[in-house]
């Protein structure tokens, strides 16, 4: 029998054994704690334990399972709340109270609940791995499509009748070429650190619509894309992800609370359970999976929570859904890697993080993508990872390495957050590499002028940033009127367009068409004012018209379902210039 030789926090070693394989799931100690083999040599086996090892002694037994750490994938995942190793927290709370006891033995999914199953195949059909063989309503908005496990193909020799079944009932039996029969159920297991396969990787061509102007217009993210949301304490990382989870046009949301404060995760759970999905007037939890791994939970389980979440996302992607993952935050995950690396006595790299931090980050973000699954036309996983740099220092290793592997960077700014400018995304430090790829989408679905106007808005903000350096030194009075106009237009863009009120019924979510019309009005006023200035009109006279303040308030004054009022607003701009500055060329 294999026994524990040494214990160092979550790192346990077993001497003189060759019974275990790399990344094998093991049961450690008398309480059978969940562990994973992370190192093997001729003298000892190193195990990472995903639970608290307090009270464990040398000599306690260690047993292998012969399989890697895996997630159970089947109906019952949506609306559930799991810990980092996919144990349902509601069931644990019912059995053990508010704190998770060591070695808690609960089934990942409810084995007694029956699902109304409709078969998609019949006896005699040929099936392959990834093909959908049955479906059942998992929630009011998500149909669960059960797939043949990868690696199994052949002829269906048994198919159950349509009806109610548990996840442990055999739904179909498949006979492969060798004559071996495989009983296939509604649930299957998949190793969390192995990406699920797909037929083809498709080119990214569609944005993930969020209804947040600073994202959709200025720094869009693709369906199947990756984004980082770095920001110090109090800058609004979690609230930004809440807005995205509620309003983005993904089919399923996977929210991973990785190492976050317990009270913050409690707030997430309470808010999500109380939110009504604006798309279908049902609870938002009907299309949400929550993985809660708070800061007082075992540190090693933070690593598993990230992989568990993205495995669940890939599973629903393979059904043909578009998934958005909110990982909050990858910095806490990296800190877990650092702690375990230290206990393993590995050579530290920058700021004590292990040398393999970049490769682990890359492996996580590379599991995002827009693909053609084996059983559907298309599906995608979009990964949005929050990063929590200490002291808002974006030069620290986690932020810098994350920037290498994502194509969208939404830099949260503490000064904006303290000024109550939300989302506190700094337009000078942020970027999106997807912008040019969406020009055709914007042209076909919104307006051909969308992309050119967006570029002009970005140019005005960049010009304002340069001018403000001069203003700080010598004041605004010395600037020529056209540069004063640039600063005033940029103010309208910042306050009237980029700043958004999550508690206002029309401003919390803004459709792309309204975003375009707002841009159009802002730039129309800028062009009108610039022509007037070039014709001799004073900038102060133009500001006195009050039109700039009218545009700042248009996001509140014009409802989302009345786009025709923007035409009237443009006409108002024309009329004011004609009445006030009659006879001036270009007005």
PyMOL commands that set and color helices and strands:
alter all, ss='L'
color gray80, all
select helices_A, chain A and resi 89-96+213-218+237-247+262-274+284-287+300-318+330-343+350-352+357-365+390-392+397-405+414-418+435-445+450-474+481-498+512-534+539-543+547-557+564-580
alter helices_A, ss='H'
color red, helices_A
select strands_A, chain A and resi 6-8+11-15+24-28+33-40+44-49+62-68+70-73+81-82+115-119+126-127+132-137+143-147+154-159+163-165+170-175+181-185+188-191+200-201+226-230+252-258+288-293+322-328+369-372+379-387+408-409+431-432
alter strands_A, ss='S'
color yellow, strands_A
deselect
rebuild
show_as cartoon
